[in-house]
């Protein structure tokens, strides 16, 4: 499965990209903000690619036209707590040298549209650790709204005991935003 946007391709990771993933995932600015430890070896990255490729909705975020991976994004269906009944959690990261260019929001909106329009989900959740303002900005740009704070995240992110901020995007809110965007595009012409 591949999802295309104006500048990006969301596609499965390839095993021959383990070194490229390691270049990002070994950077302590990437994994810990996303809830996982920095990779210690290329083998860690290869194992992560195999794990991601076993997930239905996990993608490399790759630049067009060449397909160079710059990050990752995915959905994890949830069946417990407030995240149940046709909902999923969205997670994403972009390599530090590619941040601040709108790639994370572009990828998140494309995956949200797939989640709502093709997968029939009603709600997407997104989590961020306090202090990860960049992730919170991406969520806000995509229409996610703060919903709850979870203080015990031991089951959410192993080895952490920090607070996690959750935000939520509903299919209804995304449809309304798309209609506004379409109207704005019509007035620009």
Residue, then its C-alpha position, 0 to 999 in steps of 0.5 A: x500500500x502506498x499513499x501519495x501527497x504533493x511532496x511525499x510517499x507513505x510506503x512500507x519500509x524496505x529491509x535494505x533501508x535499515x542503515x537509513x533508519x538507523x541514521x535517524x533512530x540512533x539520534x536521541x532527538x527522535x526515539x525518546x520523543x516518540x516513546x521508544x529508546x534510541x537504536x543502538x545498532x543497525x540490527x535494532x533498526x532492521x528489527x524495527x523495520x520488520x516489526x513495522x512491516x508486520x503492522x497493517x498501517x505503518x509507513x516510511x515517510x519518503x520524499x518524492x520523487x526519489x523515495x528517500x525515507x525521512x521519517x515514519x508514521x502509523x496507526x495502531x488500533x486500540x481496543x481498551x480505555x477511551x481508544x476503542x470502537x473504530x479508533x486508532x492511535x497515530x504515531x509519527x516522527x520526522x528526522x531532525x534535519x527535515x523538521x519545520x517544513x510541514x512534512x509531518x502534518x502533510x503525512x498525518x493529514x494523508x493518513x487521517x484521510x485514509x483512516x476515516x475515508x477508507x478504513x472507516x475509523x471514527x476517531x484518531x488519538x495522538x499522544x505527546x510527552x510534555x515539552x514536545x511542542x513540535x508534535x503538539x503543533x503538528x497535531x493542532x495543524x491537523x485538527x487534533x484537539x487536546x482531550x486528556x492527560x494520562x499520568x501512568x503510562x507504564x503500559x503505554x511506553x515501557x520504562x517511562x513514568x511521565x505524563x502523556x498528553x492525548x489529543x483527538x481528531x474525529x472523522x466529523x471534524x476532519x470532514x468539516x475541515x476538508x470542506x473549508x479547505x475546498x471552499x478556500x481553494x475555490x476562492x483562490x482561483 
